Amino acid sequence: MFKDYHSMLVLDVMEHVPVHFVRYEDLLTKPQETLEGICGFLLNKKSVEGLNIQKRIKSVIEMGHKATEAYGMKLDVTAAGDKK
């Protein structure tokens, strides 16, 4: 019963609210195409070709794992409370 209600609710919402589905597998196997699709959806564009976001997506993907690093480790760290 809940499953039927949920399916009906999802279909009703999809008729009135724009929806874009993203599969995690697609982010792993074809990241540029998937991210361009997400950005196109958010920008309400059929394509992001030629836009700055397309260049940015490409540059971040080329960075690989480095793109997910928030910051580098500090080299000169003293323990909390150490006074010289």
C-alpha positions as CSV (number, residue, x, y, z in Angstrom):
1,M,0.0,0.0,0.0
2,F,2.8,2.5,0.9
3,K,4.7,1.5,-2.2
4,D,1.7,2.3,-4.4
5,Y,1.1,5.6,-2.6
6,H,4.8,6.5,-2.9
7,S,4.8,5.7,-6.7
8,M,1.7,7.7,-7.2
9,L,3.2,10.6,-5.3
10,V,6.5,10.5,-7.2
11,L,4.7,10.5,-10.5
12,D,2.5,13.4,-9.5
13,V,5.4,15.5,-8.3
14,M,7.4,14.7,-11.5
15,E,4.5,16.2,-13.5
16,H,4.9,19.6,-11.7
17,V,8.4,19.8,-10.5
18,P,11.5,19.4,-12.7
19,V,13.4,16.2,-11.7
20,H,16.9,15.1,-12.8
21,F,18.0,11.6,-11.8
22,V,21.7,10.9,-11.2
23,R,23.2,7.5,-10.7
24,Y,26.3,7.2,-8.6
25,E,27.7,4.7,-11.2
26,D,27.4,7.3,-13.9
27,L,29.4,9.8,-11.8
28,L,32.2,7.1,-11.6
29,T,32.1,5.9,-15.2
30,K,31.3,9.1,-17.1
31,P,31.8,12.0,-14.7
32,Q,32.1,14.8,-17.3
33,E,28.9,13.9,-19.1
34,T,27.0,13.3,-15.8
35,L,28.2,16.6,-14.2
36,E,27.4,18.5,-17.4
37,G,23.9,17.0,-17.3
38,I,23.4,18.1,-13.7
39,C,24.7,21.6,-14.4
40,G,22.5,21.9,-17.5
41,F,19.5,20.9,-15.5
42,L,20.3,23.4,-12.7
43,L,20.9,26.2,-15.3
44,N,17.8,25.1,-17.3
45,K,19.9,24.6,-20.4
46,K,19.9,21.7,-22.8
47,S,23.7,21.9,-23.1
48,V,26.5,23.5,-21.2
49,E,28.7,23.4,-24.3
50,G,30.9,26.5,-24.6
51,L,30.0,27.7,-21.1
52,N,32.6,28.3,-18.3
53,I,31.0,25.5,-16.3
54,Q,32.0,23.0,-19.0
55,K,35.7,24.2,-18.8
56,R,35.6,24.1,-15.0
57,I,34.2,20.5,-14.9
58,K,36.9,19.4,-17.3
59,S,39.7,21.0,-15.3
60,V,38.4,19.5,-12.0
61,I,38.1,16.0,-13.6
62,E,41.7,16.3,-14.9
63,M,42.9,17.0,-11.4
64,G,41.7,13.6,-10.3
65,H,41.9,12.8,-6.6
66,K,43.7,16.1,-5.9
67,A,40.4,17.9,-6.6
68,T,38.9,16.5,-3.4
69,E,41.7,17.7,-1.1
70,A,40.4,20.5,1.0
71,Y,43.8,21.7,2.1
72,G,47.4,20.6,2.6
73,M,48.8,19.6,5.9
74,K,50.6,22.2,8.0
75,L,54.3,21.3,8.3
76,D,55.1,23.3,11.5
77,V,52.4,22.3,14.0
78,T,53.0,22.4,17.7
79,A,50.8,20.6,20.2
80,A,48.1,22.6,21.8
81,G,49.3,24.3,24.9
82,D,53.0,24.2,24.0
83,K,54.7,27.4,24.9
84,K,58.2,28.4,23.9
